[in-house]
Amino acid sequence: MLPFEERKRDPFITEEAYRACLGTSKRMFTNPTFAENRDQIKKLTKDFTSARRVSSYRSMSFIEEPWVRYSSGDALEDVRERVKYAFEDLQRHKEAFPEADYKLWEPDAYYYTLLLMSWSVLFNLPECLDILIANISRDPEDGEDSFIYALFSALGVHDFPGKQAGLLHEDPYGMLYDSLAGSKEDQQRAMKAYLKRWYKSKAIRGCYWRERHSFKPSVHLGYWAFETGLLTVLNDLDDSSYRDMNFYPRDMVDYCKEQGWAKEVRERLQAMRGKQ
């Protein structure tokens, strides 16, 4: 394996942050309070609210792990296995705490929704999409969004609310949403503009992980607009004009194509549309 500084994909990620993240995940399997079994968590914590908080932290930690592994240059087959585990642990969390939901009005919840949706496509894990959907609140007061609706619809999920809702986070997601009605060339131009705007946008400024590259000690996860990879694959876009831009997960997109998954995803969705 190449030295860390030569293999990392995110320029700000440090080996210190990488080791710390993997250490956190490892401790989750040895610390009984953070057990995989949610009944044990409930038993060992002092009250229901604390148990839910511990369970949520565990599920979030296992989403952060493949995120950091990708940023650090780990092999993509290993990242995929950790993504599968992250979805499995999120399902355990939801089953134990059914009232725990992603509320789309929250910038972090919205980002996590896009991240997990993107991973389900880029790693060809369609069975995980239902796990994500189950974790998003259907209460209109928690937020409905036309862009999220459009993406789920493109993935064959037609009963997700939000078609007429408008956008909860116009900056930056409106740029991609508006481009969906255009040609591939329009979408490719929008992708480039979006990647330029993404990190500075209002929604991303509201996320907990932004600016963490400047923390001491480093707890940086990596900066990725995974949804740009999702749309590149779904809409079969030519990414040559933006593939070398910051925040575009090009290695993940390339891996998806190399495995034949990009074509498989599009063919599967086309077949689903043909049956409607």
N, C-alpha and C positions, 0 to 999 in steps of 0.2 A: 504493500500500500504506500502511496505517495505521502510525504510529510504533510502535516495538516495545512500549512500555509499554501502549499501547492495544489491541494485538492479541493479546498473549500470553495463553495459556490457564491456565498455572500461575502462581500469584501469586509464587512464589519464583524463577522462572527469570530470569536476567539476560541482557542482550545480550552481555555478555562471555562467558558460558558457551556461548551459542548460536554466536557467532563462533569460539570455540575448538573446539567440536565439529565444525563444518563445515570448519575449517582442518585438523583431524586427518584427516578423510575425504579432503580434497583431497590431502594429503601422501601418503596411501596409494597414490595413482596416480603419484607422481613419485619416491618413495623405492624403489629397486629391492629393498631388503630386505623391504618389505611389499607385494610384487607380488601382483596378482590370481592370477597363475600360481603354483601351489604348488610346482611343480618348480623354479622360480626361487628361491623361498624356501628350499627344501632345499639348493640349490646355494650360496646366499650365506651361509647360517648355518653355524655351526661344528659342530653336531651335530644329531641327530634330535630330541632333547628341545627344543633351542632353536628349531628349525624349527617344531615343533608349537606352541610357546608363541607365536611370532610369528604363525602362521596363526590361532590362537585369538584373539589380540588383534585381528587384522584383522576377523575375523567378528563379534566382540563390538562393535567400533567401528561397524560398519555396522548393527547392531541398535540401538545407542544413537542413531545419527543420526536415523532417523524418530521415535524417542521424543522427542528434543530438539526436532525440527521441530514435532511436534504440540504440545508444551508451549509453544513460542514463537509459535504462531498461524499457521504456514505453511498455505497452501492444501492441502486434504485430497487433492486429486488429485496434488499433488507428494509429499505424505507417502506415499501409496499406491505411487508409483513407487519410492520409496526402500525401502519395505517389500519390494517384489518383488526389488530388488537384494540386500537383506539375506538373504532366503531363498536366492537363487542363490549368494551367497558362502558361506553356511553349508553348502550342498551341496558346494561345492568343497573346503571344509575337511574335511568328513566323508569325501569320496572320497580325499583325500590322507592322512588320518589316521583310518582306520576304527575304531581303538580309542578315539577321542575321543568321549565320551558325556556327556550330562546325567545326573547321578545325583540322583534325586528326593529323597533324604534331605537334600541340600544346599538351604538356603533360596533361594539365588540360582538354582540350576538349576530348582527348582520354579516360581519366579516367572517365569523365562524361558519355561518350558513353557507357562504360562498366558498370558503376553504374546503369544507367537507363535501359539498356538492361537486367541486372541481376534482377532488381526490377520487370520488366515486367513479368519475368518468376517466380521468387520466390514468388510473390504476385498474380500470375495467372491473369495478366492483359494484355492479348494478344492484346486487342484493342489499347493499348498505344504504341505498337511497331511502328505503322505508324507515330505517333507523333514524336518519336525519329528520325526515318528515315528522316522525312521532315526537321529536324533541322541539318542534317549533310551535309556539302558541297559535291557536286558531281564534283566540279572542280578538275581535277588532280593536279593542282598546290597547292591545299590546303591539299593534302595528300590522298593516297589510301593505303590500308593495307590488307595483306593476312589473318591475324588473324581475323580482324573485318569481312572481307568477309566470312571466314569460319564459324564464329559464326552466322552471319545473315543467311547464307545458311542452317545451322543446324536448324534454327528457321523458315525455309520455305520461306525465302526471297532470291530469286535466281537472281534478277536483280541488286543487289548491286555490284558496281565495286570493283576491287582489287584482283581478283583471282591470277593474275600473278605479282602483284605489289611488293612482298617482304614485309618486316616488317619495319615500321617507327620507332619503339621503341623496338629493339631487346632485350635490357635489361630493364625489365625482361620478356616481353611477349613472347619472342621466346621459353622460356622453356615450356610454355603451348601449344603453337602452334605446336612445334615439337612432343609433346606427343600425339596429337590428332590422329596421324597415328598408334599409338601403341595399345597394349592391355589395358584392364582396370587396370591391375597391373602396367603397364608402366605409365599410367596416374596418378595413385595414388602415385607412387614414385615421379613423376614430381611435383605433387601438394605439396608434403611435401618440396621438394627442393625449389620450387617457394615461398612458404610462408616464408622460411628462408631468401630468397634473397630479397623479395618484397620491404620492407621499405628502404633498402640500395641501391636499383637499380637506374640507371641513370634517367629513366623516372619519378619515384616517387620523386626523389630529385628535379625535375623541377616543382612540383606541389605547388600551392599557400598555401595549407592547411598543408603541412608538417612542422613539428617542432613547430606548433602552441600551443602544450601543454606546451611549455616553456614561452609563452607570458604572460605578466602581464598588465591588467587583462586577464584571460584566455579566449581565443576565439576558443578553441579546438573543433573540430567536431567529432573526433573519427577516428581511423585508421582501415580500412576494405578493404580487397581485395575481394569485392563482387563477382567478376568473378569466384572465386573458388567455391562459392556456386552455381552459375549458372551452371558450368560444372559438379559439383557433381550431380545435379539434372538431367541435360540433358543426361548424360552418365551413370546414375544409378551407381555411384561409391560408394564403401565402404569407408567412411571417418574416420574409426576408428583409422587410423594411423596418422591423422592430425587434427582431430576435436577439439582437445584441444590446438592447436597452436595459437599463436598470429595472429590476422588479419583475421582469418577464421570466417565467420558469422554463426556459428553453430545454434544459436537460430532461425535465419531466415530460414535456411535449414530444421530444425526440424519442424518448423511451416508449411512450405510448404508440407512436407510429412504428417504431422498429419491431415491437411485439405484435403488430397487426391489429392492435386494439382500436385505433382510430377508425379504421375502415369497418371493423366489426361493430363498433358503437353506432356509426351512421347507418349501417345496413340493418341493425336491430331496430333502430328507431324508425327507419323507413318502413320496415315490415309492420311495425305497430301502427303506423299511420294508415297503412293499406288495409288494415282490419277494421278501422273505425267506420 
